Amino acid sequence: MRLWLISILVPALLLAAPVSAQERSAHANYILRCAGCHGMTGAGAPDAGIPDFIGLVGAFAGLDEGRTYLMHVPGVVGSGLSDAEIAAVSNYVIETWAGESLPADWQPFTEAEVTERRAIDIPDVVAKRREVVAVLDAMGIETAAYPWP
């Protein structure tokens, strides 16, 4: 009799549990979603086409079009994170590795900004990166090496 009761109660309790995913810290999400390519140090793998964050990522975060570009890189698009989590991880990356490349007037990403920027159609992220880098180059701002022409 007890086994029968358990076989009914356990599924009922599982169905009653909240469905939302457990929230993780930005650092934990970085480890789970980004470190596989960019590494634990943010150095990336430039020879494999994964840009280095160290002292360079802030350049993109300080430019309007750069902020849009960052929301469309493959790792962000395919991360499976919510817009709030993407904002938190993006801010973690920038605050951890931007260094001198971060403009003094930089503002952290918000969930609303991420939602807005992700809704912008960017059909070719590599072409978008080239556009942003051309603007940064014209400003004399260094960016990470990128292998794709």
Backbone as CSV, one residue per row, in Angstrom:
resi,resn,N_x,N_y,N_z,CA_x,CA_y,CA_z,C_x,C_y,C_z
1,MET,0.814,-1.202,0.000,0.000,0.000,0.000,0.860,1.270,0.000
2,ARG,1.918,1.282,0.756,2.780,2.464,0.856,3.445,2.777,-0.491
3,LEU,3.899,1.776,-1.236,4.521,1.975,-2.539,3.537,2.609,-3.523
4,TRP,2.289,2.178,-3.460,1.251,2.744,-4.317,1.069,4.232,-4.039
5,LEU,1.056,4.602,-2.776,0.887,5.995,-2.379,2.074,6.848,-2.853
6,ILE,3.276,6.306,-2.699,4.480,7.015,-3.148,4.448,7.200,-4.658
7,SER,4.018,6.178,-5.389,3.997,6.270,-6.847,3.007,7.317,-7.344
8,ILE,2.046,7.702,-6.532,1.102,8.748,-6.900,1.578,10.119,-6.402
9,LEU,2.089,10.166,-5.182,2.473,11.447,-4.586,3.715,12.062,-5.234
10,VAL,4.718,11.273,-5.539,5.964,11.816,-6.098,5.702,12.504,-7.436
11,PRO,5.048,11.868,-8.395,4.762,12.586,-9.649,3.898,13.836,-9.436
12,ALA,2.949,13.778,-8.511,2.101,14.943,-8.245,2.927,16.092,-7.677
13,LEU,3.836,15.800,-6.782,4.702,16.844,-6.226,5.629,17.420,-7.274
14,LEU,6.141,16.573,-8.159,7.011,17.063,-9.222,6.257,17.985,-10.170
15,LEU,5.022,17.663,-10.465,4.217,18.505,-11.339,3.880,19.840,-10.679
16,ALA,3.791,19.847,-9.361,3.470,21.071,-8.642,4.681,21.977,-8.453
17,ALA,5.891,21.451,-8.656,7.119,22.252,-8.465,7.227,23.320,-9.542
18,PRO,7.848,24.456,-9.214,8.015,25.495,-10.241,8.860,24.998,-11.399
19,VAL,8.534,25.462,-12.585,9.207,25.017,-13.792,10.431,25.880,-14.121
20,SER,10.518,27.075,-13.558,11.600,27.979,-13.918,12.961,27.403,-13.548
21,ALA,13.951,27.749,-14.370,15.311,27.271,-14.146,15.927,27.990,-12.954
22,GLN,16.831,27.304,-12.293,17.532,27.903,-11.167,18.454,29.005,-11.682
23,GLU,18.390,30.170,-11.045,19.263,31.262,-11.448,20.666,31.021,-10.939
24,ARG,21.633,31.287,-11.800,23.039,31.143,-11.439,23.686,32.517,-11.452
25,SER,24.820,32.628,-10.783,25.559,33.882,-10.813,26.133,34.105,-12.210
26,ALA,26.492,35.350,-12.489,27.112,35.666,-13.778,28.407,34.886,-13.947
27,HIS,29.169,34.752,-12.871,30.427,33.996,-12.925,30.148,32.530,-13.284
28,ALA,29.155,31.944,-12.651,28.807,30.545,-12.946,28.341,30.399,-14.388
29,ASN,27.518,31.335,-14.862,27.067,31.265,-16.255,28.230,31.452,-17.218
30,TYR,29.193,32.302,-16.861,30.385,32.447,-17.704,31.104,31.104,-17.810
31,ILE,31.303,30.460,-16.688,31.996,29.160,-16.689,31.241,28.151,-17.540
32,LEU,29.926,28.100,-17.371,29.111,27.105,-18.073,28.904,27.414,-19.555
33,ARG,28.825,28.698,-19.920,28.442,29.061,-21.279,29.545,29.688,-22.122
34,CYS,30.606,30.217,-21.484,31.591,31.002,-22.231,33.024,30.468,-22.117
35,ALA,33.352,29.921,-20.959,34.740,29.522,-20.696,35.221,28.417,-21.625
36,GLY,34.318,27.626,-22.177,34.723,26.567,-23.093,35.477,27.110,-24.294
37,CYS,35.155,28.325,-24.710,35.850,28.955,-25.839,36.812,30.048,-25.378
38,HIS,36.343,30.937,-24.496,37.160,32.080,-24.091,38.100,31.750,-22.936
39,GLY,37.932,30.579,-22.353,38.818,30.154,-21.271,38.495,30.824,-19.950
40,MET,39.058,30.288,-18.899,38.824,30.828,-17.562,39.505,32.177,-17.375
41,THR,40.488,32.488,-18.193,41.204,33.760,-18.061,40.709,34.813,-19.035
42,GLY,39.771,34.469,-19.930,39.271,35.414,-20.919,40.187,35.596,-22.116
43,ALA,41.256,34.795,-22.185,42.250,34.950,-23.256,41.778,34.413,-24.604
44,GLY,40.683,33.669,-24.629,40.177,33.136,-25.886,41.145,32.159,-26.520
45,ALA,41.002,31.987,-27.807,41.876,31.129,-28.603,42.009,31.806,-29.968
46,PRO,42.790,32.897,-30.037,42.878,33.672,-31.279,43.214,32.842,-32.519
47,ASP,44.048,31.818,-32.378,44.378,30.975,-33.530,43.180,30.192,-34.041
48,ALA,42.192,30.001,-33.171,40.979,29.277,-33.555,39.816,30.227,-33.834
49,GLY,40.086,31.527,-33.819,39.044,32.499,-34.120,38.228,32.943,-32.928
50,ILE,38.690,32.643,-31.718,37.988,33.064,-30.507,38.728,34.268,-29.928
51,PRO,38.137,35.467,-30.012,38.842,36.673,-29.587,39.204,36.688,-28.103
52,ASP,40.298,37.370,-27.822,40.798,37.610,-26.476,40.001,38.764,-25.869
53,PHE,39.518,38.605,-24.640,38.800,39.672,-23.952,39.747,40.654,-23.255
54,ILE,40.901,40.163,-22.842,41.765,40.888,-21.911,42.221,42.235,-22.475
55,GLY,41.782,43.299,-21.813,42.160,44.647,-22.197,41.585,45.115,-23.524
56,LEU,40.648,44.353,-24.101,40.149,44.678,-25.436,38.625,44.737,-25.544
57,VAL,37.925,43.961,-24.755,36.478,43.831,-24.912,35.736,45.130,-24.600
58,GLY,36.309,45.978,-23.772,35.655,47.237,-23.430,35.464,48.165,-24.613
59,ALA,36.316,48.048,-25.607,36.191,48.897,-26.795,34.823,48.711,-27.444
60,PHE,34.355,47.485,-27.509,33.047,47.205,-28.107,31.917,47.712,-27.216
61,ALA,32.082,47.567,-25.915,31.037,47.958,-24.972,30.870,49.465,-24.870
62,GLY,31.858,50.218,-25.324,31.789,51.664,-25.251,31.228,52.330,-26.488
63,LEU,30.849,51.537,-27.469,30.351,52.063,-28.747,28.957,51.491,-29.004
64,ASP,28.012,52.336,-29.373,26.635,51.887,-29.579,26.560,50.658,-30.486
65,GLU,27.176,50.746,-31.674,27.134,49.617,-32.604,27.897,48.407,-32.060
66,GLY,28.910,48.660,-31.257,29.651,47.573,-30.627,28.802,46.827,-29.622
67,ARG,27.977,47.550,-28.909,27.073,46.918,-27.938,26.066,46.024,-28.658
68,THR,25.573,46.493,-29.811,24.658,45.666,-30.596,25.393,44.423,-31.102
69,TYR,26.591,44.617,-31.630,27.394,43.479,-32.098,27.561,42.434,-30.999
70,LEU,27.921,42.861,-29.794,28.152,41.905,-28.707,26.931,41.039,-28.422
71,MET,25.752,41.573,-28.644,24.524,40.802,-28.379,24.208,39.811,-29.489
72,HIS,25.024,39.825,-30.563,24.783,38.927,-31.698,25.917,37.954,-31.960
73,VAL,26.946,37.968,-31.134,28.019,36.999,-31.356,27.458,35.599,-31.114
74,PRO,27.977,34.590,-31.808,27.402,33.248,-31.717,27.261,32.710,-30.290
75,GLY,28.230,32.968,-29.450,28.152,32.467,-28.080,27.022,33.076,-27.279
76,VAL,26.654,34.303,-27.583,25.535,34.948,-26.904,24.226,34.423,-27.488
77,VAL,24.142,34.402,-28.802,22.921,33.960,-29.476,22.568,32.520,-29.095
78,GLY,23.564,31.658,-29.026,23.314,30.245,-28.734,23.460,29.855,-27.281
79,SER,23.523,30.831,-26.387,23.806,30.527,-24.981,22.650,29.872,-24.245
80,GLY,21.441,30.138,-24.665,20.283,29.621,-23.947,19.982,30.405,-22.674
81,LEU,20.667,31.525,-22.474,20.441,32.350,-21.288,19.322,33.355,-21.543
82,SER,18.672,33.775,-20.480,17.658,34.823,-20.597,18.353,36.154,-20.860
83,ASP,17.587,37.149,-21.260,18.171,38.465,-21.498,18.785,39.045,-20.226
84,ALA,18.166,38.806,-19.083,18.724,39.276,-17.803,20.058,38.586,-17.520
85,GLU,20.131,37.283,-17.794,21.381,36.551,-17.576,22.463,37.004,-18.557
86,ILE,22.079,37.280,-19.803,23.045,37.767,-20.794,23.597,39.121,-20.354
87,ALA,22.730,39.998,-19.861,23.198,41.300,-19.360,24.199,41.086,-18.228
88,ALA,23.874,40.203,-17.304,24.750,39.961,-16.154,26.095,39.370,-16.583
89,VAL,26.080,38.398,-17.488,27.331,37.783,-17.952,28.143,38.796,-18.761
90,SER,27.484,39.569,-19.601,28.195,40.585,-20.384,28.877,41.592,-19.460
91,ASN,28.170,42.029,-18.444,28.752,42.968,-17.484,29.907,42.321,-16.726
92,TYR,29.763,41.045,-16.377,30.838,40.323,-15.694,32.088,40.285,-16.579
93,VAL,31.915,39.939,-17.843,33.045,39.865,-18.779,33.722,41.231,-18.894
94,ILE,32.928,42.254,-19.074,33.483,43.592,-19.255,34.166,44.082,-17.981
95,GLU,33.512,43.908,-16.847,34.096,44.364,-15.586,35.345,43.564,-15.215
96,THR,35.418,42.315,-15.646,36.558,41.461,-15.308,37.743,41.696,-16.237
97,TRP,37.489,41.881,-17.547,38.586,41.877,-18.513,38.768,43.137,-19.364
98,ALA,37.891,44.095,-19.297,38.026,45.256,-20.174,39.258,46.091,-19.859
99,GLY,39.571,46.246,-18.610,40.736,47.040,-18.228,40.687,48.435,-18.820
100,GLU,41.819,48.865,-19.384,41.954,50.215,-19.949,41.088,50.438,-21.187
101,SER,40.574,49.357,-21.785,39.775,49.528,-23.005,38.359,50.023,-22.711
102,LEU,37.983,50.065,-21.449,36.631,50.472,-21.083,36.544,51.990,-20.953
103,PRO,35.682,52.623,-21.753,35.530,54.074,-21.651,35.002,54.473,-20.269
104,ALA,35.382,55.648,-19.824,34.985,56.135,-18.503,33.468,56.276,-18.376
105,ASP,32.775,56.538,-19.484,31.328,56.735,-19.430,30.527,55.458,-19.709
106,TRP,31.188,54.315,-19.665,30.518,53.036,-19.932,29.369,52.816,-18.960
107,GLN,28.276,52.309,-19.495,27.122,51.941,-18.685,26.904,50.437,-18.787
108,PRO,26.650,49.760,-17.665,26.390,48.316,-17.717,25.160,47.997,-18.572
109,PHE,25.161,46.807,-19.148,24.007,46.333,-19.899,22.847,46.091,-18.937
110,THR,21.641,46.329,-19.419,20.431,46.009,-18.669,19.664,44.937,-19.435
111,GLU,18.758,44.293,-18.768,17.921,43.299,-19.436,17.161,43.934,-20.596
112,ALA,16.599,45.120,-20.385,15.833,45.797,-21.442,16.710,46.114,-22.646
113,GLU,17.938,46.566,-22.396,18.842,46.864,-23.508,19.173,45.601,-24.294
114,VAL,19.440,44.514,-23.582,19.745,43.254,-24.253,18.566,42.831,-25.122
115,THR,17.366,42.912,-24.591,16.169,42.553,-25.358,16.071,43.403,-26.619
116,GLU,16.283,44.702,-26.469,16.193,45.626,-27.605,17.269,45.334,-28.653
117,ARG,18.491,45.141,-28.221,19.596,44.929,-29.166,19.516,43.562,-29.840
118,ARG,19.035,42.560,-29.131,18.901,41.230,-29.743,17.801,41.200,-30.790
119,ALA,16.850,42.126,-30.711,15.758,42.191,-31.683,16.190,42.822,-33.008
120,ILE,17.340,43.491,-33.016,17.852,44.104,-34.241,18.361,42.995,-35.161
121,ASP,17.953,43.036,-36.408,18.362,42.006,-37.378,19.810,42.243,-37.812
122,ILE,20.674,41.282,-37.526,22.075,41.315,-37.961,22.294,40.049,-38.799
123,PRO,22.121,40.135,-40.116,22.211,38.935,-40.945,23.620,38.343,-41.036
124,ASP,24.645,39.163,-40.843,26.024,38.679,-40.961,26.855,39.289,-39.827
125,VAL,27.059,38.511,-38.775,27.755,39.030,-37.599,29.223,39.340,-37.892
126,VAL,29.838,38.610,-38.807,31.231,38.878,-39.166,31.327,40.236,-39.867
127,ALA,30.407,40.523,-40.783,30.385,41.826,-41.453,30.118,42.938,-40.444
128,LYS,29.244,42.687,-39.485,28.947,43.677,-38.449,30.196,43.953,-37.618
129,ARG,30.951,42.917,-37.300,32.183,43.109,-36.532,33.166,43.970,-37.327
130,ARG,33.282,43.695,-38.626,34.175,44.496,-39.468,33.788,45.976,-39.433
131,GLU,32.493,46.264,-39.507,32.009,47.649,-39.455,32.401,48.311,-38.133
132,VAL,32.163,47.603,-37.037,32.465,48.153,-35.714,33.969,48.368,-35.550
133,VAL,34.762,47.388,-35.983,36.215,47.504,-35.886,36.726,48.676,-36.723
134,ALA,36.141,48.916,-37.895,36.559,50.050,-38.735,36.336,51.368,-37.994
135,VAL,35.218,51.488,-37.291,34.939,52.695,-36.518,35.950,52.821,-35.376
136,LEU,36.191,51.727,-34.671,37.142,51.751,-33.560,38.557,52.046,-34.057
137,ASP,38.941,51.456,-35.181,40.261,51.732,-35.771,40.403,53.218,-36.102
138,ALA,39.362,53.796,-36.677,39.397,55.219,-37.031,39.537,56.096,-35.788
139,MET,39.091,55.572,-34.653,39.206,56.295,-33.385,40.543,56.007,-32.697
140,GLY,41.343,55.116,-33.312,42.626,54.748,-32.719,42.502,53.770,-31.568
141,ILE,41.405,53.001,-31.545,41.153,52.052,-30.462,41.457,50.633,-30.940
142,GLU,42.307,49.952,-30.207,42.723,48.586,-30.538,41.613,47.587,-30.216
143,THR,41.484,46.569,-31.061,40.536,45.485,-30.819,41.268,44.152,-30.940
144,ALA,40.617,43.103,-30.482,41.209,41.764,-30.521,41.368,41.284,-31.965
145,ALA,42.416,40.522,-32.191,42.638,39.911,-33.505,41.450,39.030,-33.866
146,TYR,41.160,38.961,-35.135,40.019,38.202,-35.627,40.416,37.583,-36.961
147,PRO,40.347,36.275,-37.124,40.904,35.633,-38.307,40.063,35.668,-39.580
148,TRP,38.772,35.960,-39.437,37.922,35.867,-40.637,37.971,37.160,-41.421
149,PRO,38.240,37.028,-42.712,38.334,38.240,-43.551,37.011,38.972,-43.679
